[in-house]
Amino acid sequence: MKNFKYILSILLLILIYIPSYSQGGPPATPIDGGLSLLLIAGGAYGLKKLNDSRK
């Protein structure tokens, strides 16, 4: 009986999720120059910290 309740709750969540997602979904996040520079700077900082920890 516990397994049946688990499967039923998963199916119910899937049935609720699919129609709500088809209403347009979340807006896309633009990746412009500022965000790209922030990602590059974060990667460089991480590589520097990794290199410093190995020394």
PyMOL Python script that loads the backbone (N, CA, C, O; Angstrom):
from pymol import cmd

cmd.read_pdbstr("""\
ATOM      1  N   MET A   1       0.829  -1.195   0.000  1.00  0.00           N
ATOM      2  CA  MET A   1       0.000   0.000   0.000  1.00  0.00           C
ATOM      3  C   MET A   1       0.876   1.262   0.000  1.00  0.00           C
ATOM      4  O   MET A   1       0.525   2.273  -0.609  1.00  0.00           O
ATOM      5  N   LYS A   2       2.015   1.185   0.690  1.00  0.00           N
ATOM      6  CA  LYS A   2       2.895   2.346   0.747  1.00  0.00           C
ATOM      7  C   LYS A   2       3.471   2.643  -0.634  1.00  0.00           C
ATOM      8  O   LYS A   2       3.609   3.806  -1.014  1.00  0.00           O
ATOM      9  N   ASN A   3       3.804   1.600  -1.380  1.00  0.00           N
ATOM     10  CA  ASN A   3       4.334   1.761  -2.723  1.00  0.00           C
ATOM     11  C   ASN A   3       3.279   2.388  -3.643  1.00  0.00           C
ATOM     12  O   ASN A   3       3.614   3.210  -4.496  1.00  0.00           O
ATOM     13  N   PHE A   4       2.025   2.007  -3.477  1.00  0.00           N
ATOM     14  CA  PHE A   4       0.946   2.566  -4.290  1.00  0.00           C
ATOM     15  C   PHE A   4       0.787   4.058  -4.025  1.00  0.00           C
ATOM     16  O   PHE A   4       0.577   4.830  -4.961  1.00  0.00           O
ATOM     17  N   LYS A   5       0.883   4.474  -2.769  1.00  0.00           N
ATOM     18  CA  LYS A   5       0.765   5.895  -2.428  1.00  0.00           C
ATOM     19  C   LYS A   5       1.934   6.690  -3.016  1.00  0.00           C
ATOM     20  O   LYS A   5       1.757   7.817  -3.480  1.00  0.00           O
ATOM     21  N   TYR A   6       3.112   6.099  -2.990  1.00  0.00           N
ATOM     22  CA  TYR A   6       4.290   6.753  -3.549  1.00  0.00           C
ATOM     23  C   TYR A   6       4.132   6.957  -5.055  1.00  0.00           C
ATOM     24  O   TYR A   6       4.390   8.048  -5.563  1.00  0.00           O
ATOM     25  N   ILE A   7       3.713   5.924  -5.762  1.00  0.00           N
ATOM     26  CA  ILE A   7       3.533   6.014  -7.211  1.00  0.00           C
ATOM     27  C   ILE A   7       2.412   6.990  -7.551  1.00  0.00           C
ATOM     28  O   ILE A   7       2.534   7.764  -8.500  1.00  0.00           O
ATOM     29  N   LEU A   8       1.338   6.963  -6.795  1.00  0.00           N
ATOM     30  CA  LEU A   8       0.229   7.877  -7.035  1.00  0.00           C
ATOM     31  C   LEU A   8       0.646   9.330  -6.820  1.00  0.00           C
ATOM     32  O   LEU A   8       0.243  10.208  -7.582  1.00  0.00           O
ATOM     33  N   SER A   9       1.445   9.588  -5.792  1.00  0.00           N
ATOM     34  CA  SER A   9       1.872  10.967  -5.550  1.00  0.00           C
ATOM     35  C   SER A   9       2.821  11.445  -6.651  1.00  0.00           C
ATOM     36  O   SER A   9       2.762  12.611  -7.043  1.00  0.00           O
ATOM     37  N   ILE A  10       3.691  10.572  -7.156  1.00  0.00           N
ATOM     38  CA  ILE A  10       4.585  10.951  -8.250  1.00  0.00           C
ATOM     39  C   ILE A  10       3.778  11.265  -9.507  1.00  0.00           C
ATOM     40  O   ILE A  10       4.041  12.262 -10.179  1.00  0.00           O
ATOM     41  N   LEU A  11       2.813  10.433  -9.823  1.00  0.00           N
ATOM     42  CA  LEU A  11       1.980  10.681 -11.004  1.00  0.00           C
ATOM     43  C   LEU A  11       1.191  11.979 -10.869  1.00  0.00           C
ATOM     44  O   LEU A  11       1.032  12.716 -11.842  1.00  0.00           O
ATOM     45  N   LEU A  12       0.702  12.255  -9.675  1.00  0.00           N
ATOM     46  CA  LEU A  12      -0.051  13.492  -9.450  1.00  0.00           C
ATOM     47  C   LEU A  12       0.852  14.710  -9.640  1.00  0.00           C
ATOM     48  O   LEU A  12       0.438  15.699 -10.244  1.00  0.00           O
ATOM     49  N   LEU A  13       2.071  14.645  -9.133  1.00  0.00           N
ATOM     50  CA  LEU A  13       3.001  15.760  -9.310  1.00  0.00           C
ATOM     51  C   LEU A  13       3.360  15.965 -10.776  1.00  0.00           C
ATOM     52  O   LEU A  13       3.481  17.103 -11.228  1.00  0.00           O
ATOM     53  N   ILE A  14       3.532  14.884 -11.520  1.00  0.00           N
ATOM     54  CA  ILE A  14       3.831  14.998 -12.948  1.00  0.00           C
ATOM     55  C   ILE A  14       2.653  15.615 -13.686  1.00  0.00           C
ATOM     56  O   ILE A  14       2.844  16.463 -14.558  1.00  0.00           O
ATOM     57  N   LEU A  15       1.446  15.203 -13.349  1.00  0.00           N
ATOM     58  CA  LEU A  15       0.263  15.748 -14.024  1.00  0.00           C
ATOM     59  C   LEU A  15       0.045  17.219 -13.700  1.00  0.00           C
ATOM     60  O   LEU A  15      -0.519  17.950 -14.514  1.00  0.00           O
ATOM     61  N   ILE A  16       0.477  17.660 -12.538  1.00  0.00           N
ATOM     62  CA  ILE A  16       0.375  19.083 -12.187  1.00  0.00           C
ATOM     63  C   ILE A  16       1.487  19.879 -12.858  1.00  0.00           C
ATOM     64  O   ILE A  16       1.267  21.011 -13.288  1.00  0.00           O
ATOM     65  N   TYR A  17       2.680  19.294 -12.950  1.00  0.00           N
ATOM     66  CA  TYR A  17       3.840  20.000 -13.473  1.00  0.00           C
ATOM     67  C   TYR A  17       3.740  20.258 -14.972  1.00  0.00           C
ATOM     68  O   TYR A  17       4.053  21.360 -15.423  1.00  0.00           O
ATOM     69  N   ILE A  18       3.318  19.287 -15.739  1.00  0.00           N
ATOM     70  CA  ILE A  18       3.306  19.405 -17.202  1.00  0.00           C
ATOM     71  C   ILE A  18       2.417  20.561 -17.687  1.00  0.00           C
ATOM     72  O   ILE A  18       2.884  21.359 -18.499  1.00  0.00           O
ATOM     73  N   PRO A  19       1.170  20.692 -17.235  1.00  0.00           N
ATOM     74  CA  PRO A  19       0.367  21.833 -17.719  1.00  0.00           C
ATOM     75  C   PRO A  19       0.910  23.184 -17.263  1.00  0.00           C
ATOM     76  O   PRO A  19       0.812  24.164 -18.002  1.00  0.00           O
ATOM     77  N   SER A  20       1.475  23.254 -16.071  1.00  0.00           N
ATOM     78  CA  SER A  20       1.995  24.542 -15.615  1.00  0.00           C
ATOM     79  C   SER A  20       3.234  24.941 -16.398  1.00  0.00           C
ATOM     80  O   SER A  20       3.462  26.131 -16.612  1.00  0.00           O
ATOM     81  N   TYR A  21       4.038  23.983 -16.830  1.00  0.00           N
ATOM     82  CA  TYR A  21       5.225  24.287 -17.612  1.00  0.00           C
ATOM     83  C   TYR A  21       4.860  24.677 -19.039  1.00  0.00           C
ATOM     84  O   TYR A  21       5.581  25.454 -19.665  1.00  0.00           O
ATOM     85  N   SER A  22       3.777  24.163 -19.555  1.00  0.00           N
ATOM     86  CA  SER A  22       3.403  24.455 -20.935  1.00  0.00           C
ATOM     87  C   SER A  22       2.755  25.831 -21.089  1.00  0.00           C
ATOM     88  O   SER A  22       2.391  26.214 -22.201  1.00  0.00           O
ATOM     89  N   GLN A  23       2.608  26.566 -20.014  1.00  0.00           N
ATOM     90  CA  GLN A  23       2.019  27.895 -20.088  1.00  0.00           C
ATOM     91  C   GLN A  23       3.013  28.946 -20.559  1.00  0.00           C
ATOM     92  O   GLN A  23       2.678  30.130 -20.572  1.00  0.00           O
ATOM     93  N   GLY A  24       4.186  28.568 -20.935  1.00  0.00           N
ATOM     94  CA  GLY A  24       5.155  29.518 -21.432  1.00  0.00           C
ATOM     95  C   GLY A  24       6.522  29.290 -20.837  1.00  0.00           C
ATOM     96  O   GLY A  24       7.528  29.651 -21.448  1.00  0.00           O
ATOM     97  N   GLY A  25       6.584  28.710 -19.683  1.00  0.00           N
ATOM     98  CA  GLY A  25       7.858  28.410 -19.065  1.00  0.00           C
ATOM     99  C   GLY A  25       8.532  29.660 -18.527  1.00  0.00           C
ATOM    100  O   GLY A  25       8.023  30.770 -18.680  1.00  0.00           O
ATOM    101  N   PRO A  26       9.674  29.469 -17.902  1.00  0.00           N
ATOM    102  CA  PRO A  26      10.391  30.621 -17.359  1.00  0.00           C
ATOM    103  C   PRO A  26      11.023  31.439 -18.471  1.00  0.00           C
ATOM    104  O   PRO A  26      11.387  30.891 -19.512  1.00  0.00           O
ATOM    105  N   PRO A  27      11.158  32.732 -18.267  1.00  0.00           N
ATOM    106  CA  PRO A  27      11.785  33.559 -19.303  1.00  0.00           C
ATOM    107  C   PRO A  27      13.275  33.226 -19.441  1.00  0.00           C
ATOM    108  O   PRO A  27      13.937  32.870 -18.466  1.00  0.00           O
ATOM    109  N   ALA A  28      13.771  33.343 -20.627  1.00  0.00           N
ATOM    110  CA  ALA A  28      15.178  33.043 -20.888  1.00  0.00           C
ATOM    111  C   ALA A  28      16.063  34.154 -20.319  1.00  0.00           C
ATOM    112  O   ALA A  28      15.718  35.333 -20.395  1.00  0.00           O
ATOM    113  N   THR A  29      17.187  33.773 -19.758  1.00  0.00           N
ATOM    114  CA  THR A  29      18.124  34.747 -19.210  1.00  0.00           C
ATOM    115  C   THR A  29      19.139  35.114 -20.280  1.00  0.00           C
ATOM    116  O   THR A  29      19.849  34.244 -20.783  1.00  0.00           O
ATOM    117  N   PRO A  30      19.215  36.388 -20.633  1.00  0.00           N
ATOM    118  CA  PRO A  30      20.183  36.768 -21.656  1.00  0.00           C
ATOM    119  C   PRO A  30      21.617  36.711 -21.115  1.00  0.00           C
ATOM    120  O   PRO A  30      21.892  37.172 -20.007  1.00  0.00           O
ATOM    121  N   ILE A  31      22.497  36.154 -21.894  1.00  0.00           N
ATOM    122  CA  ILE A  31      23.909  36.088 -21.516  1.00  0.00           C
ATOM    123  C   ILE A  31      24.605  37.187 -22.309  1.00  0.00           C
ATOM    124  O   ILE A  31      25.032  36.967 -23.442  1.00  0.00           O
ATOM    125  N   ASP A  32      24.718  38.367 -21.712  1.00  0.00           N
ATOM    126  CA  ASP A  32      25.349  39.474 -22.416  1.00  0.00           C
ATOM    127  C   ASP A  32      26.783  39.652 -21.909  1.00  0.00           C
ATOM    128  O   ASP A  32      27.312  38.777 -21.224  1.00  0.00           O
ATOM    129  N   GLY A  33      27.390  40.746 -22.235  1.00  0.00           N
ATOM    130  CA  GLY A  33      28.794  40.969 -21.924  1.00  0.00           C
ATOM    131  C   GLY A  33      29.111  40.944 -20.444  1.00  0.00           C
ATOM    132  O   GLY A  33      30.135  40.385 -20.053  1.00  0.00           O
ATOM    133  N   GLY A  34      28.272  41.526 -19.608  1.00  0.00           N
ATOM    134  CA  GLY A  34      28.555  41.593 -18.181  1.00  0.00           C
ATOM    135  C   GLY A  34      28.568  40.223 -17.530  1.00  0.00           C
ATOM    136  O   GLY A  34      29.456  39.920 -16.733  1.00  0.00           O
ATOM    137  N   LEU A  35      27.605  39.406 -17.858  1.00  0.00           N
ATOM    138  CA  LEU A  35      27.540  38.066 -17.277  1.00  0.00           C
ATOM    139  C   LEU A  35      28.669  37.192 -17.796  1.00  0.00           C
ATOM    140  O   LEU A  35      29.212  36.374 -17.053  1.00  0.00           O
ATOM    141  N   SER A  36      29.023  37.355 -19.051  1.00  0.00           N
ATOM    142  CA  SER A  36      30.139  36.588 -19.617  1.00  0.00           C
ATOM    143  C   SER A  36      31.447  36.949 -18.925  1.00  0.00           C
ATOM    144  O   SER A  36      32.243  36.068 -18.601  1.00  0.00           O
ATOM    145  N   LEU A  37      31.671  38.237 -18.700  1.00  0.00           N
ATOM    146  CA  LEU A  37      32.892  38.655 -18.002  1.00  0.00           C
ATOM    147  C   LEU A  37      32.915  38.144 -16.568  1.00  0.00           C
ATOM    148  O   LEU A  37      33.972  37.768 -16.060  1.00  0.00           O
ATOM    149  N   LEU A  38      31.771  38.126 -15.918  1.00  0.00           N
ATOM    150  CA  LEU A  38      31.692  37.619 -14.558  1.00  0.00           C
ATOM    151  C   LEU A  38      32.017  36.128 -14.519  1.00  0.00           C
ATOM    152  O   LEU A  38      32.717  35.681 -13.611  1.00  0.00           O
ATOM    153  N   LEU A  39      31.531  35.360 -15.471  1.00  0.00           N
ATOM    154  CA  LEU A  39      31.834  33.932 -15.534  1.00  0.00           C
ATOM    155  C   LEU A  39      33.314  33.689 -15.810  1.00  0.00           C
ATOM    156  O   LEU A  39      33.915  32.795 -15.214  1.00  0.00           O
ATOM    157  N   ILE A  40      33.899  34.467 -16.699  1.00  0.00           N
ATOM    158  CA  ILE A  40      35.325  34.320 -17.009  1.00  0.00           C
ATOM    159  C   ILE A  40      36.170  34.682 -15.788  1.00  0.00           C
ATOM    160  O   ILE A  40      37.134  33.985 -15.474  1.00  0.00           O
ATOM    161  N   ALA A  41      35.815  35.762 -15.104  1.00  0.00           N
ATOM    162  CA  ALA A  41      36.560  36.171 -13.916  1.00  0.00           C
ATOM    163  C   ALA A  41      36.443  35.118 -12.812  1.00  0.00           C
ATOM    164  O   ALA A  41      37.422  34.838 -12.120  1.00  0.00           O
ATOM    165  N   GLY A  42      35.271  34.543 -12.644  1.00  0.00           N
ATOM    166  CA  GLY A  42      35.091  33.496 -11.639  1.00  0.00           C
ATOM    167  C   GLY A  42      35.905  32.258 -11.967  1.00  0.00           C
ATOM    168  O   GLY A  42      36.486  31.646 -11.071  1.00  0.00           O
ATOM    169  N   GLY A  43      35.956  31.880 -13.236  1.00  0.00           N
ATOM    170  CA  GLY A  43      36.762  30.738 -13.648  1.00  0.00           C
ATOM    171  C   GLY A  43      38.243  30.983 -13.430  1.00  0.00           C
ATOM    172  O   GLY A  43      38.964  30.096 -12.974  1.00  0.00           O
ATOM    173  N   ALA A  44      38.702  32.196 -13.758  1.00  0.00           N
ATOM    174  CA  ALA A  44      40.112  32.533 -13.564  1.00  0.00           C
ATOM    175  C   ALA A  44      40.465  32.535 -12.078  1.00  0.00           C
ATOM    176  O   ALA A  44      41.536  32.069 -11.689  1.00  0.00           O
ATOM    177  N   TYR A  45      39.572  33.055 -11.258  1.00  0.00           N
ATOM    178  CA  TYR A  45      39.815  33.070  -9.813  1.00  0.00           C
ATOM    179  C   TYR A  45      39.872  31.643  -9.262  1.00  0.00           C
ATOM    180  O   TYR A  45      40.715  31.330  -8.420  1.00  0.00           O
ATOM    181  N   GLY A  46      38.984  30.792  -9.735  1.00  0.00           N
ATOM    182  CA  GLY A  46      38.998  29.401  -9.301  1.00  0.00           C
ATOM    183  C   GLY A  46      40.265  28.682  -9.718  1.00  0.00           C
ATOM    184  O   GLY A  46      40.821  27.905  -8.941  1.00  0.00           O
ATOM    185  N   LEU A  47      40.730  28.930 -10.934  1.00  0.00           N
ATOM    186  CA  LEU A  47      41.980  28.317 -11.391  1.00  0.00           C
ATOM    187  C   LEU A  47      43.175  28.814 -10.584  1.00  0.00           C
ATOM    188  O   LEU A  47      44.086  28.045 -10.278  1.00  0.00           O
ATOM    189  N   LYS A  48      43.169  30.115 -10.236  1.00  0.00           N
ATOM    190  CA  LYS A  48      44.258  30.664  -9.423  1.00  0.00           C
ATOM    191  C   LYS A  48      44.275  30.015  -8.044  1.00  0.00           C
ATOM    192  O   LYS A  48      45.337  29.636  -7.551  1.00  0.00           O
ATOM    193  N   LYS A  49      43.097  29.884  -7.414  1.00  0.00           N
ATOM    194  CA  LYS A  49      43.015  29.257  -6.101  1.00  0.00           C
ATOM    195  C   LYS A  49      43.445  27.789  -6.168  1.00  0.00           C
ATOM    196  O   LYS A  49      44.122  27.299  -5.263  1.00  0.00           O
ATOM    197  N   LEU A  50      43.062  27.098  -7.218  1.00  0.00           N
ATOM    198  CA  LEU A  50      43.458  25.705  -7.390  1.00  0.00           C
ATOM    199  C   LEU A  50      44.964  25.587  -7.564  1.00  0.00           C
ATOM    200  O   LEU A  50      45.594  24.700  -6.989  1.00  0.00           O
ATOM    201  N   ASN A  51      45.535  26.476  -8.350  1.00  0.00           N
ATOM    202  CA  ASN A  51      46.974  26.475  -8.569  1.00  0.00           C
ATOM    203  C   ASN A  51      47.724  26.817  -7.280  1.00  0.00           C
ATOM    204  O   ASN A  51      48.758  26.211  -6.996  1.00  0.00           O
ATOM    205  N   ASP A  52      47.221  27.778  -6.495  1.00  0.00           N
ATOM    206  CA  ASP A  52      47.856  28.168  -5.237  1.00  0.00           C
ATOM    207  C   ASP A  52      47.787  27.035  -4.209  1.00  0.00           C
ATOM    208  O   ASP A  52      48.718  26.855  -3.424  1.00  0.00           O
ATOM    209  N   SER A  53      46.702  26.279  -4.210  1.00  0.00           N
ATOM    210  CA  SER A  53      46.566  25.209  -3.220  1.00  0.00           C
ATOM    211  C   SER A  53      47.490  24.030  -3.525  1.00  0.00           C
ATOM    212  O   SER A  53      47.827  23.262  -2.624  1.00  0.00           O
ATOM    213  N   ARG A  54      47.898  23.880  -4.776  1.00  0.00           N
ATOM    214  CA  ARG A  54      48.802  22.787  -5.156  1.00  0.00           C
ATOM    215  C   ARG A  54      50.258  23.104  -4.833  1.00  0.00           C
ATOM    216  O   ARG A  54      51.094  22.203  -4.758  1.00  0.00           O
ATOM    217  N   LYS A  55      50.557  24.386  -4.641  1.00  0.00           N
ATOM    218  CA  LYS A  55      51.949  24.795  -4.340  1.00  0.00           C
ATOM    219  C   LYS A  55      52.264  24.631  -2.886  1.00  0.00           C
ATOM    220  O   LYS A  55      53.381  24.925  -2.460  1.00  0.00           O
TER     221      LYS A  55
END
""", "prot")
cmd.dss("prot")
cmd.show_as("cartoon", "prot")
cmd.util.cbc("prot")
cmd.orient("prot")
